[in-house]
Amino acid sequence: MSENPSIALIGPGAIGTTIAAVLHEAGRAPRLCGRTAHPKLVLRHDEGEIVVPGPVLTDPTKIDHPCDLVFVAVKTTQNADSAGWLSALCDENTVVCALQNGVEQKNQLAPWVNGATVLPSVVWFPAQREADASVWLRASPRLTLPDVPQAKRVVEALQGTRCAVELSADFPSVAWRKLLQNAAAGLMVLANRRAGMFSREDISELTLAYLRECLSVARAEGAELDDAVAQEILAGFKRAPADLGTSILADRQANRPMEWDIRNGVIQRYGHFHGIPVPISDVLVPLLAAGSEGPG
C-alpha cells in the first residue's frame, strides 16, 4: 500500500456519512460513491457539524483505478446493486471493510469484490438520516475489527479521527453479540415503535425470551457469550432515548426492503441447522419477510 492510501466509500447513508466525515475531518477524505449525486454530506454531532464536500459519484465506469481501502456502507439488500462500484474500486490488493450488519459479511460480499480481501466489522454507534438529508450522530463512533493483518489498513486510515477502532482476538463473539442486539430490534418493526417500547413489561419479557433463543444459536456457532448478555442488551434498549429508532424500522416505515434475513432470518436458519428450537424466530421471521417483500 502507498504511503498515502487511496480510500473510497460506497453508500453515504447514515453510517457511511459518519465514516466519510471523520476521515474528511482528519484530512483523508474518501472518494464518495452512491446512487444520488449529493453536492455534500453533512454530519451533525454534539459539538457541531462536519461538512464533506461532494459530489457523490454515481457512475462506476468513471473510476479509472482500484483503491487501497474501500468502506462498504450499503445495506446487504443493496450488495448486488453495488457490483459495478466494487468491480471498479477493488482488485486483489484492496481491503474492503464491510460496515454492514450480520455475521455473514465475507460470504455476502465475496462474489462482488474482484478478489479483494473482505474485512468484517461491528459498528457501535447510532447514526440516523434526517429529513434534510443530514445525518445525526447520537454517540461517539466506534468500530470493532478482527485482529488480523488486514485490519492495520483500517486502523491507520482512522488513526487520529473521532472514530475509535478496537481489534478483537475473538471477533465472532463480538459480531454475534451485536447480531443479538440487531435481532431484538426487529421487534420494533412489528410494533411500529421506537426504543421507548422496551419499557413495557410484556415487551421486556418477550425480548428476553427471544434473546435467550438467539443466544443458544450464537453459542452453537461458537460464540462465547454468557447468560448475562440477554439482560445487558435489554437494559441497553431501556436506557436508550425513547425516540431512538433503528435502520430496519426506518426501512419498514418507508416501505423499503428490509434486512430481515441477515438480522433475524440467520437465527432461524442456523437454529434449524443445529436442531435448536427457535419458536419465536419461526413467528417473527415470516412476519418480517412479508412486511419487507409482500405480497399484499
Secondary structure, 3 states (H helix, E strand, C coil): CCCCCCEEEECCCHHHHHHHHHHHHCCCCCEEECCCCCCEEEEEECCEEEEEECCCECCHHHCCCCCCEEEECCCHHHCHHHHHHHHHHCCCCCEEEECCCCCCHHHHHHHHCCCCEEEECEECCCEEECCCCCEEECCCCEEEEECCCCHHHHHHHHCCCCCEEEEECCHHHHHHHHHHHHHHHHHHHHHCCCHHHHHCHHHHHHHHHHHHHHHHHHHHCCCCCCCHHHHHHHHHHHHCCCCCCCHHHHHHHCCCCCCHHHHHHHHHHHHHHHCCCCHHHHHHHHHHHHHHHCCC
